[in-house]
Amino acid sequence: MLNQVNPLIPDICPHCDGVRKFSSFHTPNCPARREVYYPTQIYPGLWVGSVETRRDPRFTAVVSILTEGEMSYFRQVEMPKCRMYHVDHADRSAGLIAKLTDAYKFVDEARAEDNNYNVLFHCGAGASRSTSALIGYAITRGLDNLSDAFENMIAKRPLAMNMWDGFAEELRKVSEGLPK
């Protein structure tokens, strides 16, 4: 069943029939409950994950989407030993996609410099800001159209069902403004 507010995000988990946004409604083995601890490759060399996953040595570049307060709080989580680009943005607040232009250029440069690139987009939990940012990158770079990008993201990282509907709406507007 599709979400009535945003039809790109399902209301029911495709893995366990749990209700979206209520992790306690998911079965204990549902990937939507346990994947927060692991990065997920969505497109070749393009990953999404939580703040804890940024220490993974396979990443050649990291886009970190956290507020300054979160950056301070998560200082105990080892910083990546690669290039990092920080976007200061709170979850569930408007304007994220508009802030990502320079982050996307950073990712383009990282991909151009290294054929074996592995770029991580991360936020606190790897569910909303980072998934939105990677979908935005995919649609603006022609890797996918909007509906396929959402479907791909949710199939590979069910936690993305917890994306804030406002970010999904921002992505829809960006998609509508792209050349056909």
N, C-alpha and C positions, 0 to 999 in steps of 0.2 A: 504494500500500500504506500502510495506517495504522499509526502507531506503536503498538506493543503496550503500552507504559507509559501513553501518553496518546493515545487514539484521535482526539483533535481535531487532532493535528499529524501530517502525513504523514511517513513515513520517506524517501520518494523525492520529489525536487523535481518539481513539476508542469511546470516549464519545460524541464528538460534531462535528467531521469532521474538526476541526481546524488544521492548519498547525503546525507541530512540531516546537518547539523553538520560536514561535511567539505568546506569550500569548495574544496579542491583537487580534489575529485571532480566539481565542476560544470564545465560547458564554459566556455571563456573569455568567451563572450558572454551567459552566463546572468545574468539580473537579480539573482539571489541573491548574486552575486559583486561586482557593481559598484554596487549601489544604496546602499551605505553613505554615499556622498558627496552624496546628494540626499534632500530631504524627500519624503515621500509623503502625499498627501491620501487619507485612508481614508473619511471621511465629510465632507459639506460643511463646510468651515471647520475641520476637525479633522485634524491632521497628525501624523506620527511621523517621527523622524529621529535622526541621530547628533549628538554634541556640536558638530560642525563646522557643522551646518545652523542652529544657533540665531542666527547673525548675519544670516540672511536678513531683509531689511527688510519683507517682507510680513506677518510675524507681529505680531499685536497683543497676544499674551500667550504666555508660555513656561512649561511645567512641566518643570523640570530634575530628573532622577532620577540623582544621582551621590553618591558618598561625599564626605566633606569632603576626603579625600586626592585624589580625582579632580578636585574643584573647584579645588584648588590647582594640580594638574598642568595642567589645561586653562585656566588663567588667560590663556595666550597666545592662546586662541581668543576672538575679539571677543565681548564680552557683548552680549546683545540690547538694543536701544534701546526696549524696551517693558516692560510689567510682567512680573515673573518670580516663580515660586514654586518653592522648592527642597525636594526630599524627599531626605533623607540615607539612602541604602540601597545596599548592595553587591549586585552581580549574584550569582545563585545562592545567595541566602540567604533564608530564610523570613521572612514577615511583611510583604512589600511591599504587598499589596492592603489590609491593615488600616491601613497608614499613609496611605492616599490620600484619606481622607474630606475633609480640609481642602483638598487639592489639587483635588478634584472641585468643591467649593464655589467655589474660585477660578476654575475654568473656567466654572461656571454664571454667575458674576458677569461674567466677560469676555464671554461670549456675550450676556448681557442688556444690557450697556452699549453694544455695537457691533454693528449688523446686518451689517456687513461683517467680522466677526471671522475671524481665522485663528489658531488656537491650536496650538502645537507641543508635543508630548510628546517629550522627548529623553532619551537616556541616552548611554553611551559610543559604542556602535556603532549604536544604533537597531534592535536585534534582539530583545532580551529584556525588559528592564525597561520601556522606553517602549511597546512593543507590548502588553505585559501591562496596563499602566496604561490605555491607550486602550481596550482590549477591556473592562476593568473599568468604565470610564466609560460605554461604549456599552450594556453590559447593565444597569447600575444606573439609567441614564437612559431606558431603554426604546427606544433606537435600534436594537437588535438583540437576538436571543437568543444564547446562548453559541455554539452550533455555527455559526450564520450569521456571527457576529462573527469567529470563527476563520477560516472559509472566506473571508470578505471580506478579512481582514487578509493572509492568505497569498497570495491571488490578486493583491492590489495591492502587497504588500511581501514577496516570497518569503523575504527574510532573517529574517522572523518564524518560519520553521521552526526557527531556532536558539534559540527561547524555552526557558528552563529548565523542565523538566517540573514542578518544584515550584510555579512561578508558575501554570502551567496548572491544577494541582490546586487552588490557592487560588481561582482563577476559577471552577472547577467548584463548589466549596463555596459561594461567593457566589451563584452562579446558582441553586443548589438552595434557598437561603434567601430568594429573591425571591418576592413574591406572584405567583401564576399568573394 
